[in-house]
Amino acid sequence: MKIPIAASLLAWALSSSAAAHELESNRATLVLRDSQHLLLTFFLDYPRVLHQVLAPQQPLKEFVLMYSAMNPAQLQSQLLEAQRKLQSGIAVRLHNGKAAVLAQWVWPEAKAVQTLMQQRAMQAVVAPADHAHAATMEIRTQASSSSTKDFNMITLQLPPQFQQVLVVSYQPKQVLMKPGIPSATIAF
């Protein structure tokens, strides 16, 4: 008896809350290491991205509720489909126009995604949508090259489902420190 009441309350809250603000939390970090290894890390409002990939015609609130309660095997299948679509929309083009090969993808696990969906659904019950805070999920990939010049200038293409993304890129300065000896001056 308590479960149908809770489900009804949750459904009502999801259907009656205002739409959340568009988030500026979607971001990408590109780190060039050793001039030949490019690491890409995306921090995304993953429920929104999945919604745009899997069911853009469905209201976000319904999508979150449905996926928060989905059978784990079915969720895993849906996530694999979304990953294939998103992966095909991410491209790094080198200065010569060739595409870099992105490899070693790391996607959020199905259990973590479902937990986030459940949190998002419950957040809709306890907090107004305009005060909701979106938790981001991390996606990683990398590219390597035999040439030290391939990554000097690149162009990044992202799938439209990512929406607006803040891109930060840098090449870190690395220094090996010996025990007991202060580092050289570090400038930012």
HELIX and SHEET records of a PDB file:
HELIX    1   1 LYS A    2  SER A   16  1                                  15    
HELIX    2   2 TYR A   46  LEU A   54  1                                   9    
HELIX    3   3 LEU A   60  SER A   68  1                                   9    
HELIX    4   4 PRO A   72  GLY A   89  1                                  18    
HELIX    5   5 ALA A  110  VAL A  126  1                                  17    
HELIX    6   6 ALA A  129  HIS A  131  5                                   3    
HELIX    7   7 PRO A  160  PHE A  162  5                                   3    
SHEET    1   A 5 ALA A 103  VAL A 106  0                                        
SHEET    2   A 5 MET A 137  SER A 144 -1                                        
SHEET    3   A 5 HIS A  37  LEU A  44 -1                                        
SHEET    4   A 5 ARG A  27  ARG A  33 -1                                        
SHEET    5   A 5 LEU A 166  TYR A 170  1                                        
SHEET    1   B 2 ALA A  91  LEU A  94  0                                        
SHEET    2   B 2 ILE A 154  GLN A 157 -1                                        
END                                                                             
